[in-house]
């Protein structure tokens, strides 16, 4: 059984050594020169709640944390605190340090939909100049119409995802009258 690990909590990394000791599990924090003893551990991977009892100087102090799997590691919650935690082998931690930070995608030139829905009409043509805040399309979602506006002044280009094959899309005036007729009947 592997006994040395690197635990990353956010950007901070701690080297730990685990060992079975009566009456529980010893967690030695190698860089800090201190040891915690978990007298009782009630948790298995996949369970949402970790229950433990600390021993030693913290004689019998019980604690409970929520554990949720994340894309990489776990999300741990205790009272009002929340932390993303990775448990790595020393070699994995060394390689993890060499990974570049993930950059957020540049969405400044995209028109993002506030919700999933059906594009009812496109109010601009490819190559047309649009001003910031100008309505570029109308969406229908959950029986409501919503407009999407240009985030900045630019020349409009084709949508990056193809729309489903439909006969000529309805225009805004058709949609307004059809919606009004539907609401008056219901």
C-alpha positions, 0 to 999 in steps of 0.5 A: 500500500502506498503511504506517501501522498501529496494533497493539493488544496487550491494552490497549496500542496502538502506532503503527507504520510499515512500509517495504520496505528492503533487506535486509528490512522496516522496522518503525518504532515511532512513539511509541517512536522506534525501528526494528526490521528484519526481515531475513527473514519466512517467513509468509503469512496463514493459516499457523500459524507465523511465522518471522523474523530480526531485523537491525540491532542484533539482528544475525541473531537468529532467532525463531518464533511461533505465530499463530492467528486469533481472533474479532478479530485474532490470538493470538500465542504465543512461548515461555511468553507469549501475547497477543491482537493486533489490527492496525488502521488509524488510523481503525479504532483510533480507532473501536475505542477508542469501543466499550464493553467487553463485559460478562460475562453474568449467569448467577447465576440460571441452572442451567448444565449441566456437559455437553450431554445429555438432560434425563431428569427435572425435579424442580421445577415452575414457581413452586416455591421451591427452596433453594440446592444443591437438585436441579432436574433429572437429565441423561443424557450419555454413558450417565451420569446427572448432577444439576443443582442450583439456584445460589441460593434462588429461585422456579423459572421455566420453562426458557428453551429448549423441550424436544423434544416427547416423551411424558411424561418418565420419572421418576427412579424409572423411570430408575433401574430402567431404568438398573439393568436395562440395566447388569445385561444389558450 
